[in-house]
Amino acid sequence: MIHKRLSMLVLVGMISALWAIGDAPAYADEGEPEAVPPSVELVLDVSGSMRAKDIDGETRIAVAKRAFGQVVDALPETTQLGIRVLGATYPGDDKKKGCQDTQQIVPVGPVDRGQAKAAIAKLKPTGFTPIGLALRRAAEDLGTAGSARRIVLITDGEDTCTPPDPCAVARELAAKGTKLVVDTLGLTPDQKTRKQLVCISTATGGTFASAKSEQELTDRVQQLVDRAAVPPPVTPAAVTGAKSCEQAPALSPGVYSDRERIGEHRYYRVPLQPGQELRASVSVALDRPINRDYGVLLKAVTANGRELVRGLDAASGRADVISSGLRWSAGKAEEEKAGEEEKAGEAEQAITEVCLIVSNSFASSTPAAAPGMPLELSIDTVAASTAPDAPGLGRGWLFLLVLIVAGLIAGVLAGWLTRWWVATWREN
């Protein structure tokens, strides 16, 4: 308890000092809590391909209806649920009309089990698969209020109505910064469908799953709805990095989200008190096709550009997320340099301001510069700890003596083994 109280006092003192010295850093938990509960909309593909009988010997739509019914029965009363369908009403061959075929059959609100199950029971596989348009309409259905908004897309095939491209729509929704996440669920998906659904979910920070049986489908939908009904434990604060350290936003410990274009550098400032250690990490989601051989660099520099430490991660194949991290605290060498640079008497009181630079070596096969790649930056400051030196070979007369003794012992053993081997070889 004593240590906790002391830690709280130190933390309060540090924050007070930061406010007194200059611009206050941004805080990850800024903003009042949302009064509107989290909401979720299920988007179900009811296109003609859902007539296929390849899930436990039954049609995909029949299995999906039963799975939906079980999920609706298990929903808590507080769930804000809506249901939208695509490809459910137009049976013709006019693609222009078929690609506008998406309707909300249950408005977002407190779950009405009877209404939801009755609406699902009437569905019949009919037309095209306008996934991109359905995602846009679902985002409109959910609005912009709420602590978390989630779309759960269930489909058995890829979009047949591009444009709009579903991946581009997902990036467009993510760029608005309205806390909208899209989870995708593929019914017996082929490789092209899987690739498209992964792209949609990754662009918004969601997840992808597949189902090949009724039980798998029920379990996956239930997991996604349960996850959507619970606010995330930590919601990253939106921040915009600058093009230079002088213009960079000052950040306090917390989790932040931003977007970085291919080949771009993003700058952020972190104020540090004497005796503090900076720990930072960055994760960049690859929400579009990327050429092989790429990397992410997180670098800490001083205000005048002198590099302190860097963290680098690179890859040469498919990865949904690539991350890097670093830790830094001022050692004796840094303190001596700070003493030379600062005026006498000011070095002890000055706040060390470290500039974090996030850069990447991505190369895209398509000219998709905007919006940038979604990135998440985590920052923490702790009491500086003296890390032990890396193990070395040692030095001094004692070490030399140890080497001599070890060499003599090794030589004697080698001689005995050689004599024994020669004597044995001669006898045989």
TIKE-336062 format. One record per residue: residue in three letters; x, y, z of N, C-alpha, C, O, CB in turn. Coordinates in steps of 0.2 Angstrom, whole numbers, plus 5000, padded with zeros to 4 digits. Atoms other than C-alpha are relative to their C-alpha. Glycine has a CB too. Layout:
<zamis>
ALAXYZXYZXYZXYZXYZ;...
</zamis>
This chain:
<zamis>
MET500449945000500050005000500450065000500350114997499550005006;ILE499649945000501450125004500350014994500350074991500649995005;HIS499749995007502250094987499550034996499750074991500349934998;LYS500549975005500650124978499850075002499850114997499349965001;ARG500149934998500350284988500550054997500450104994499950015007;LEU499549965002502050344984500050014992500250064990500749975002;SER500050005007501850294966499550054997499650094992499849934997;MET500549955002500250394965500250075001500150124997499349995004;LEU499749944998501050544973500550034994500550084992500350015007;VAL499549985005502450544961499750014993499950064989500549944999;LEU500349995006501350524946499650075000499650104995499549944999;VAL500349934999500250674952500550064999500450104995499650005006;GLY499549955000501850774954500250014993500350074990500649995004;MET499749995007502450734936499550034996499750074992500149934998;ILE500549975004500750774928500050085002499950124997499449975001;SER500049934998500750944938500650044997500550094994500050015007;ALA499449975003502550984932499950014992500150064990500649965001;LEU500150005007502050944914499550064998499650104993499749934997;TRP500549955001500551064915500350075001500250124998499449995004;ALA499749934998501651204923500550024995500650084994500349995007;ILE499449985004503051194910499850024993500150064990500549945000;GLY500249985007502151204893499349974998498949955003500549974996;ASP500750025003500751134882499949935004500449895004500149994993;ALA500150074997499950984891499949954995499749964989499350015004;PRO500050065005500150814882499349985000498949985004500549955002;ALA500650035001498650734875499949935004500449905005499949984992;TYR500150064996497850594886499649954996499149974993499750025007;ALA500450065004497250424879499350005003498949974999500449945001;ASP500650014997495750434891499650065000499150075004500049975007;GLU500449945000495150604886499349994998499149944994500350054995;GLY500750005003493250634883499649965006499849935010500049964994;GLU500450024996491750594893499749934998499749924992499450045001;PRO500350065002491050414893499350004997498950054998499949955007;GLU500650005004489750374881499449975003499549925007500149964993;ALA500650034997487950354887499749954996499349914999499550065002;VAL500450055004487350254872500449945000501049945000500050034993;PRO499650064999487750074874500249974993500050004988499549945003;PRO499750035006488749974861499449974995498949944998500549955001;SER500650025005487649924845500449954995501049964993499650054997;VAL499850055005487849784832499549994995498949984997500349935003;GLU500450015006487149754815500249944997500849934994499950064995;LEU499850055004487149584807499850014993499250034991499649935003;VAL500150005007487349584788500049934997500549904997500550054997;LEU500050075003486749424780499950004993499550034990499449965003;ASP500050015008487049374762499449954999499449895001500749974998;VAL500650045002485449304755500049994992499549984989499350025002;SER500050005007486049294737499949934998499849885002500750024997;GLY500150075003485749144725500449945002500249895003499950004993;SER499650054999487249054730499949975007500149915009500750035001;MET500250034993486549024748499549944999499349915004499750055004;ARG500450065001485448884740500449945000500149885000499650014993;ALA499650065000486948774739499949955006499949985012500850024999;LYS500150044995486748614749500749965002500949914999499549944998;ASP499350034999488548584756500250015007500850015009500550044996;ILE499950004993488348614775499649955003499049965004499950075003;ASP500450054996487848454784499449974995498949954998499850025006;GLY500550035005486848404768499450054999498950034996499849945003;GLU500549965000485748554770500250074996500850084995499750025006;THR499849945003485648724761500350055005500250055011499450034996;ARG499649954996486748864767499550055004499650065010500550044996;ILE500449964997485248974770499649975006499450005011499550034995;ALA500350034994484348844781500450005006500150015011499849934997;VAL499550004994485848824792500050065003500150075009500649974998;ALA499949944998486049004793499450035004499550065010500250054995;LYS500649984996484249034799500049975007499850005011499449984996;ARG500050034993484348904813500550035004500450045010500149924999;ALA499449974995486048974819499850075002499950095008500650004995;PHE500349934998485249154819499549995005499550035010499750044994;GLY500550004995483749094828500349985007500150015012499549944998;GLN499750014994484849014842500450065003500450075009500549944999;VAL499649944998485949164843499550065003499650085008500450034995;VAL500549954997484449284845499749985007499650025011499450014995;ASP500250024993483749174859500450015006500250025011499849924999;ALA499550004995485349184868500250075002500650095006500649964999;LEU499749934999485549374867499750035006499250025008499750044994;PRO500249964994485449484883499550054998499550074992500650035004;GLU500549955002484049604884500250074998499950104995499550015007;THR499749935001485149754884500450014993500650064991500550015005;THR499750005007485849704866499750054996499150054995500149934997;GLN500349965006485649844853500249974994500749974991500350075001;LEU499950045006485349734838499650034994499150054994499949935001;GLY500349995006484949764820500249954995500749924995500250074997;ILE499950055005484849654805499950034993499450064991499649935000;ARG500049985007485249694786500149944996500549904997500450064999;VAL499950055005485149584771500250024994500150084992499449954999;LEU499849985007485849584754499849954995499949894997500850024999;GLY500250055005485249494738499449975002499449915000500649964999;ALA500550044997483649454746499350014996498849974998499950025007;THR500749985003482249534735500050004992499549984989499850065002;TYR500049995007482749554717500249934996500849914997500550064997;PRO499950075003482649384707500350014992500449964989499549965000;GLY499949995007483049464689500750004999501249985003499750064998;ASP499350005002484649474679500350074998500850084996500049964993;ASP499849935001484749664678500550015006500350025011499450055000;LYS499449994995486449694687499950065004500050075010500749994997;LYS500149934997486049874690499550005006499650035011499950054995;LYS500550014994484549834700500249955005500149975011499349984997;GLY499850054995485249684708500550025005500550005011500249944997;CYS499449984995486749774715499750065004500150095008500550034995;GLN500349964995485549894724499649975005499250005009499650064996;ASP500450044996484749754733500249995007500649945008499849934997;THR499850014992485049774752499550045004499350105002500750035001;GLN500549974996483749814765500149985008500449935009499349974998;GLN499950014993483749834784499349975002498850005002500150065004;ILE500650034999482449704790499850015008499250005010500049934998;VAL500149984993482649744809500450065002501050065001500249935004;PRO499749944998483049914815500549995006500349955010499650065001;VAL499650004995484449944827499750025007499450085007500750044999;GLY500449984994483749944845500049945005500349895003499350024999;PRO500150064995483349834860499849944996499349954993499650025006;VAL500150065004483249654854499249985001499049975007500449955001;ASP500750034999481449594850500149934996500149934990499550054996;ARG499950065002481649414848499549974995499749944990500049955006;GLY500650025004479949374840500150044993500050004988499450025003;GLN499949965006480249514827500649984996500549974990500050075001;ALA499450025003482049464823499949934997500149924991500650005005;LYS500050075002481649274821499550004994499549964990499849955006;ALA500550005006480049314810500350024994500250004989499450045003;ALA499749975006481049424799500549954996500549954990500450065002;ILE499550045002482449294797499649944996499949924991500449975005;ALA500450065003481149154793499850014993499749964990499549985005;LYS500349985007480449244778500650004994500450004989499750065000;LEU499549995005482149254769500149944995500049884997500750015004;LYS499950055005482449164753500650024995500650084993499349984995;PRO499449985005484049154742499750034993499349994990500549944999;THR500349975006483749264727500550034995500650004990499650065002;GLY499749965005484949384719500850015000501249965002499850065000;PHE499349985000486649474718500350005007500049995012500150064996;THR499749994993487949504732500450075000501050074999500649945000;PRO499749935000488249694734500250015007499950055011499450054998;ILE499749994994489349684749500250075002500150095007500649955001;GLY499849934999490149854747499450055002499550085007500450024994;LEU500649954998488449944747499749985006499550035010499549994994;ALA500350024994487749844761500450025006500150045011500049925001;LEU499649974995489249894772499950075001499950095007500749984999;ARG500149935000488950074768499350015004499350065008500050034994;ARG500649994998487150064772500049975008499650015012499449964996;ALA500050024993487449964788500450055005500150065011500449935001;ALA499749944996488650104794499550055002499550085007500650024997;GLU500549955000487250224791499549985005499250025009499750024994;ASP500550024995486050114801500250015007499850025012499849924999;LEU499850004993487150114816500150075003500250085009500749965001;GLY499949934998487450304816500750015002501149975001499550025005;THR499449994997488850384825500150005007500650025010500250074997;ALA500050004993488350374843500249935003500149884999499350025003;GLY499950064997488850244855500849995002501250024998499849944996;SER499350014998490450184864500449954995501049954995500149985007;ALA499850055005490650044851499549984995498949974997500349945003;ARG500550025006489850004834500349944996500949954995499850064996;ARG499850065003490049834826499649974994499049974995500249955005;ILE500450045006489549754809500349935000500949925000500150044993;VAL499850075001489549564808499749984993499149974992499749965006;LEU500250025006489549514790500149934999500649905000500550044994;ILE500050085002489049334785499949994993499350014991499549975005;THR500150015007489249284767500449944998500849915001500350064996;ASP499750065002489649134757500450014993500749974990499549954998;GLY499649995006490549224742500250075000500050115004499549994994;GLU499749935001491449384736499550044997499050024994500650004996;ASP500549955003490549544730500049994993500549984990500350075002;THR500150015007489849524713499750074997499550074991499449954998;CYS500349935002489349714712500650055000500450114999499550025004;THR499549955000491049804712500050044994499950014989500749975001;PRO499949964994491149954712499350015004498850005001500350074999;PRO499449984996491050004726500449935003500049885004499950045006;ASP499650054998492449884731500049995008500150045011500850004998;PRO500150004993492149814749500650025004500550055009499849935002;CYS499449984997493949834754500150075001500250105006500649974997;ALA499949935000493950014749499450035004499650085008499950034993;VAL500549974996492250044758500249995007500150035011499449964999;ALA499750014993493049964774500550055002500550085007500349935001;ARG499549954998494550084773499750075000499950115005500550004994;GLU500449944999493350224770499750015006499750075009499550014994;LEU500350004994492350184785500550015006500450055011499649945001;ALA499549994995493950164796500350075000500550095005500549954999;ALA499749935000494650334790499550055003499850105005500150024993;LYS500449954997493150424797500150005008499850055011499249984999;GLY499850004993493750374815499450005004499450035009500450065001;THR500650004996491950334821499949945004499449925006499450014996;LYS500050064996492450174831499649954997499249915001499750025007;LEU500450055004491650064818500449944999501049954995499650034994;VAL499750065002492249884817499649954996499049944998500349975007;VAL500350055004491849754804500349935001500949925000500050024993;ASP499850075000491949574808499749964994499149974992499849965007;THR500350045006491749444794500049935001500549905005500550024994;LEU500150074999491149264794499949974993499449994990499549995005;GLY500150045007491349154778499749935001500049895005500750004997;LEU500350075000490249004775500449964994500349984988499250014999;THR499650045004491348874767500450054994500350034988499649954996;PRO499849955004492349014759500649974995501049934998500350065003;ASP499450015004493548994744500550055001500550095005499849994992;GLN499449964999495249074743499950074998500150125002500649984996;LYS500149935002494649234734499550035005499650095007499750004993;THR500549974995493149254746500450015007500350075010499449955002;ARG499650004994494349224761500450075000500550105005500449945002;LYS499649955000495549354755499650075000499950115004500450004993;GLN500449945000494149484752499850025008499850075010499450004996;LEU500249994993493449454770500550025005500450065009499649945002;VAL499449984996495149464778500250084999500350115004500649964999;CYS499849935002495449634769499550045004499750105007500050014993;ILE500549964997493749704775500150005008500150065011499349974999;SER499950004993494049654793500650035003500650075008499949925003;THR499449974998495849704794500050075000500350115004500649974996;ALA500149935001495449874788499750045006499950105007499750024993;THR500449974994494349914803500249975006499949995011499349994998;GLY499850034994495249814816499549945003499549935008500050055005;GLY500550054998493949674816500449934999501049934998499450004995;THR499750075001494249484814499649964995499049984993499949965007;PHE500350045005493849354801500049935003500449905006500550004993;ALA500050074998493249174804499649974995499350004991499649995007;SER500350045005492549034793499649945004499849925009500549974995;ALA500450054997491248904797499849954994499649974988499350035003;LYS500150055005490948734788499449955002499349904999500649964998;SER500550044997489548664799499550045004499750105005500349945005;GLU500549964996487948724808500350025007500250075009499449965001;GLN499749984993488848714825500550055000500550095004500249935003;GLU499549945001490348814819499750064999499950115002500549984995;LEU500449935001489148944812499750035006499850095007499549994994;THR500349984994488148954828500550035005500450085007499649955003;ASP499449984995489748964839500350074997500450115002500549955001;ARG499749945002490549094828499650065000499850125002500349994992;VAL500449945000489049214826499950025007499950085009499349984997;GLN500149984993488749204845500650035003500550085006499949935004;GLN499449974997490549244849500150074997500250125001500649964997;LEU499949935003490549394837499550055003499650105004499950004992;VAL500549954997488849464844500250015007500150075009499349964999;ASP499849994993489449434862500650055000500650105004500249945003;ARG499549965001491049524857499850084999500050125001500649984995;ALA500249945002490149664849499650045005499550105006499550004994;ALA500449974995488949694864500450025006500150055010499549955002;VAL499649984994490449724876500550054997500850044992500449945003;PRO499549955002491449884874500749985001500849945005499950075004;PRO499350025000493249864871500350035007500250085009500450034994;PRO499749984994494349874887500450065000500450105004500449945003;VAL499649945001495450004880499850034993499949994988500749995001;THR500249975006494850124866500650054998500750105002499350035000;PRO499549955002496350204857499850074999499350084996500449974995;ALA500249935001496250394857500350024993500950014991500350055005;ALA499849985007496350464839500550065001500450115005499450024996;VAL499549945000497950574836500250004993500249954990500549985006;THR499749995007498750644821500750025001500950075003499650064996;GLY499349995000500650634819500250064996499850074991500449944999;ALA499849945004501550784812500649984995500849924995500250065004;LYS499450015004502950794799500650025002501250014999499850044993;SER499449984997504250864811499949995007499349995010500250074998;CYS500050004993504650854829499750065003499450065008500749985003;GLU500349944997504251034832499350015000499050045004500450064996;GLN500850005001502451014826499749945003499149945003499950014993;ALA500450064998502150844834499650015006499850055010500649955001;PRO500449994994500850824847500349965006500749915005499349964999;ALA499750024994501350794865499549945003499049965003500250055005;LEU500450054998500750624871500249975007500849975009500049944995;SER499950034993500550554889500049924999499849904994499550035005;PRO500150085000500550364893499349984998498950015001500249975006;GLY500750035002499150274884500149974993500649954991499550064999;VAL500050045006498650194868499650054995499150084996499549945000;TYR500249955005498350304852499949964993500349924992500550065000;SER500150025007497750274834500150054995500050114997499349974999;ASP499849955006498350354818500049964994499949904994500650045002;ARG500050035006498450324800500750034996500850094996499450014995;GLU499449985003500150324790500049984993499949924992500649975004;ARG499950025007500350324772500649964998501149975002499950064995;ILE499450045002501550214762500650054999500550104996499949964994;GLY499449955000503350294764500050065004500450105003500150014993;GLU500149944996502750424776500449995007500549945009499250025001;HIS499750004993503550474793499550045004499350095002500750035000;ARG500549974995502450514808500450025006500849985009499449965001;TYR499749984994503150614823499650025006499050045005500450074998;TYR500449994993502550614841500550025005501150005005499649945002;ARG499549994995503350694856499749975007499149975008500050085001;VAL500250034993503350614874500450045005501150035005500149925000;PRO499649974994503850724889500249955005499849915007499650065003;LEU499750044995504950634901500350045006500750085005500549954997;GLN499749984994505450674919500649975001500749914999499550005006;PRO499450034998507150644925499949945004499549945009500550055004;GLY500150064997507250464931499549964997499349905000499950015007;GLN500550045003505950404920500349964994500849984990499450044997;GLU499950045006506050264906499450004996498949994998500249935003;LEU500550005005505150274890499949934997500449904995500150054995;ARG500150065004504350114883499450014995498950044997499849945005;ALA500549995005503450124867500049944994500549914993500250074996;SER500150055005502750004853499550034995499150074997499849945003;VAL500449995005501950024837499849944996500249904994500350064995;SER500250065004500849904827499650034994499250084994499549965004;VAL500349985006500349934809499649954996499949894995500550034995;ALA500450055003498949844801500050004992500050064989499250005002;LEU499950005008499149794782499349994997499149934997500549944998;ASP500750015003497449824775499950004993499450024990499650065003;ARG500150005007497849814757500649964998501149945001500150074997;PRO499450045002499049704746500650045000500750104998499949984993;ILE499449974999500849744750500549964996500549904997500250015007;ASN499550045003502349694740500549975005500549995011500550054995;ARG499550044995503649574748500550055002500750104999500249944997;ASP499449974997505049634759499850075002499850124998500650014995;TYR500349944997504349774770500250005007500449955010499350014999;GLY499849994993504649844788499750065003499550104999500850005000;VAL500249944996504149964801500650025005500849975008499349985004;LEU499549974996505350074811499750055005499450095003500650034996;LEU500249954994505050154828500750035003501149995005499649975005;LYS499349974998506450274832499950065005499450105005500450034994;ALA500049944996506750394847500650044999501150024999500049975008;VAL499449965001507750544845499950065004499350075007500050034992;THR500049944996508150704854499650064996499550054990500650035003;ALA500349945003507350874850500450034994500150054989499850065004;ASN499549985005508850914839500249954995500649964991500650035003;GLY499950055005508750754829500549945002500649904998500250034994;ARG499550064999510050644838499749945002499349945007500550035006;GLU500450064999509550464838500249975007500849975009500249954995;LEU499950034993509350384855500049925000500449885002499550025005;VAL500150075001508750204851499449994994499150034993499749975007;ARG500550025005507750114838499749935000500149895003500350014993;GLY500250075000506649964836499749994992499450034989499449995005;LEU500250015007506349884819499849934999500049885002500750004995;ASP500350075002505349734812499950004993499750054990499349995004;ALA500150005008505349674794499749934999499849885003500750014997;ALA500250065002504549534785500050004992500150054989499250005002;SER499950015008504549464767499449964998499449944992500649964999;GLY500650045003502849374766499350035003499450095006500049935003;ARG500649974998501049394771499950005008500149955011499449954997;ALA500149994993500649464788499450055001499450104997500650025004;ASP500649954999499049554794500350065004500050125003499449975004;VAL499749944996500049664807500749995001501049935002499649995007;ILE499350004999501849704809500150065006499950115005500450024994;SER499949964994502449784826500850015001501249974999499749965006;SER499349994998504049854833500050045007499450075008500450044995;GLY500049974994504549924850500750025002501250004999499749965006;LEU499449984998505850014860500050025007499450035010500350064996;ARG500049974993506350064878500750045000501250034998500049955005;TRP499449954999507550214883499950035006499450065008500050044994;SER500049964994508050294899500750044999501250014997499949975006;ALA499449975000509450424901500549975005500449965011499950085002;GLY499550034996511050344907500550055002500450115001500449944997;LYS499549954998512650424913500250044994500450104995500649965003;ALA499749975006513250464896499550064998499650114996500149954994;GLU500549955002511550554892500050055005499950115003499349965000;GLU500049954995511650644908500550054999500450115000500049975007;GLU499449955001513350714904499950044994500050104994500649964999;LYS500249965006512750764887499550065002499550114999499849964994;ALA500549964998511250844894500350065004500150125004499449975004;GLY499749944996512350944907500450054996500450104997500449965005;GLU499749955004513351014893499650044996499750104995500549964995;GLU500549965004511851064883499650055004499450105001499649954996;GLU500449964996510851134897500450055004501050045005499649965005;LYS499749954996511251294907500149975007499849935009499750065000;ALA499850024993512051274924499350015004499050065004500650035003;GLY500650004995510651234937499449984997498949975000500050075003;GLU500650025003509351194924499949934998499349904997499950044994;ALA500150075003509751014919499649965005499349915003500749985000;GLU500450044995509050944935499350015000498949965001500250015007;GLN500749995000507351024933499749994993499149994993499950075002;ALA500350005007507151014914499749934999499949885001500650014995;ILE500450065003505950884906500449984994500550024989499350014999;THR499850035006506750774894499549994995499049954997500549935001;GLU500550015005505750774878500249964994500749984991499750074997;VAL499850055005505950624867499550004994498950014995500049935003;CYS500550005006505250624849500049934997500549904996500350054995;LEU500150075003504550464842499950014993499550054991499549965004;ILE500150005007504650434824499849934997500149884998500750024996;VAL500250065003503650304815500050004992499850054989499249985002;SER500050005008504050254797500049934998500049885002500750034998;ASN500150065003503850114785500349994994500550044991499249985000;SER499750015007504550034770499549954996499749914992500749965001;PHE500550035004502949974762500050024993500250084991499350015003;ALA500149995007502649964743499449964998499449904998500749984996;SER500650035002500949934736500050004993500350044989499450045003;SER500150015007500549864719499450054997499450054991499949934999;THR500549965003499049984718500150075003500450085009499349985002;PRO499849934998499150174720499550025005499150075005499950054994;ALA500449994995498150174736500350045006500550015011499649945003;ALA499649964995498950314746499650025005499850025011500350074996;ALA500449984995497450374755499449955001499249934995499850084999;PRO499749984994496850334768500649965002500749914999499549995006;GLY499450034999498450284776499949935004499349915005500550045004;MET500050064996498850114785499850025007500150065010500749965000;PRO500249994993497950104802500649985005500949925004499449965002;LEU499550024995499250104816499850025007499450065008500750044998;GLU500249994993499150094835500750015004501149975003499649945003;LEU499449984996500450174846499950005007499450035010500250074998;SER500150014993500650124864500650035004501250025002500049925002;ILE499549964997501650234876499949995008499449995010500050074998;ASP500050014993502150204894500750035003501250035000499949935002;THR499449984997503350284906500049975007499549975011500050085001;VAL499950034994504050194921500750035004501150065000500049925000;ALA499449984997505450224934500649964996500649914995500049985008;ALA499450025004507150204925500349945004500449955010500550054999;SER499750064997507950034929500749994996500750004990499649945000;THR499350015002509850004927500049934997500049885001500550015005;ALA499950065003509949864914500749975001501250015000499750004993;PRO499450024999511349744917500450004993500049994988500049935003;ASP499650005006512749744904499949934997499849885000500750025001;ALA500050065003512749614891500649965002501149985003499950014992;PRO499450044998513849464895500550004995500450004989499749935001;GLY499450005004515549484888500549955002500449915006500350075000;LEU499450054998517249394888500450025006500849985008500450004994;GLY499649984994517849494903500750044998500850044992500249945004;ARG499349975001519549584905500450005006500149985011499850084997;GLY499549994994521049614916500449935001500349884997499650005007;TRP499650064999522349494923499749945003499949885001500650025006;LEU500450064998521149374932499749974994499849904994499550025005;PHE500250035005520349344916500549964995500449914993499650054995;LEU499450035004522049314907500249935004500449895000500550055000;LEU499850054996522449194921499549944999499749884998500150015008;VAL500550055001520849094919500149974993500049914992499350035000;LEU499950025007521149084900500649955000500649904996500150064995;ILE499450045000522949014903499849935003500049885000500650035004;VAL500150064996522348884916499549954995499649894995499650015006;ALA500550045004520848834904500449974994500349914992499550044998;GLY499650035006522148814889500449945002500549904998500450064997;LEU499550064998523348704899499549945001499749884999500350025007;ILE500550054999521848594905499849974993499849904992499450015004;ALA500250025007521248584887500549964996500449914993499750054996;GLY499450035004522948544880500249935003500349884999500650045001;VAL499950064997523248404893499549954998499749894996500150015008;LEU500550055002521648324889500049984993499949924991499350035002;ALA500050025007521848334871500649954999500649914995500150064996;GLY499450045000523648254873499849935002500049884998500550025004;TRP500250074998522948104883499549974995499649914994499650015007;LEU500450035005521548074871500349984994500249934991499450054998;THR499650025006522748074856500449945001500449904997500450064998;ARG499650064999523947954864499549945001499749884998500450015007;TRP500550064999522447834869499849984993499849924992499450025004;TRP500350025007521747844851500649974996500449924992499750064997;VAL499550035004523447814843500249935002500349884998500750045000;ALA499850074997523847664855499449954998499649894996500050005007;THR500550055002522147584851500049994993499949934991499350045002;TRP500050015008522247614832500649954998500549914994500150064997;ARG499550045002523947524832499949935002500049884998500750025004;GLU500150074998523347374842499549974995499549914994499750005007;ASN500550035005521847354830500250004993499849984989499450045001;
</zamis>
